[in-house]
Each structure stands twice: as structure tokens, then as C-alpha cells.
Amino acid sequence: MSQNKEPQHKYFNLKSQDLKTQLQNLENYISIASKEKIEIWIDSDQETFLAIAPLKAVTAKLKCSILEVEKGIWRIKLSSY
């Protein structure tokens, strides 16, 4: 069996959840990214979430990127590498 060198990731869909729930989930996902050393992908439709997520990620010493995957839906990627 060959070793795959691509980074592993976990995907979470937060679309249609209220902002409070999305932020609570973000704390859990930041913890997962930090402990498991894997990339976390989060899809969200909350613009306020997009403003807060990078600040929380940087505070946790994680890299964060944001990509619009479709109109009104953004993917936040958190990683420790």
C-alpha cells in the first residue's frame, strides 16, 4: 500500500446554522486542527463568521484561508502547517 503524502482534512458544513452555533462549532474545530494536526475545512454562509474565524484561528496559532466555493458560500481552511 502506497503512502499518500497529501495532507488529510476533515470537512464540516455549517451552512444554515445560526451564528452562535457556528462559533461554538468553530472552537471545537480549532481544537481538532491543533491536536490532530490535520486541515479542517468549514463551509459557512454567515459573513460575520468569516470575519471572526480568521481572528480565532490566528490566536490559536493556526493558518487560515477563505475561498468562495459558490455564491454566498465560503470555505474556511484551518491548518497548523
Long-range contacts (C-beta under 8 A, 24 or more apart in sequence): 7-38, 7-39, 7-79, 7-81, 8-38, 8-39, 9-38, 9-39, 9-40, 9-41, 9-77, 10-38, 10-39, 10-40, 10-41, 11-41, 11-42, 11-43, 12-40, 12-41, 12-42, 12-43, 13-42, 13-43, 14-42, 14-43, 14-44, 14-45, 14-46, 14-49, 15-43, 15-44, 15-45, 15-73, 16-45, 17-46, 19-46, 19-48, 19-49, 22-46, 22-49, 23-49, 23-52, 26-52, 26-53, 26-56, 27-56, 29-78, 30-56, 30-57, 30-60, 30-62, 30-78, 33-60, 33-62, 33-78, 33-79, 33-80, 34-60, 34-61, 34-62, 34-80, 37-80, 37-81, 38-79, 39-77, 39-78, 39-79, 40-77, 40-78, 40-79, 41-75, 41-76, 41-77, 42-75, 42-76, 42-77, 42-78, 43-69, 43-73, 43-74, 43-75, 43-76, 44-73, 44-74, 44-76, 45-72, 45-73, 45-74, 49-76, 50-74, 50-76, 53-78
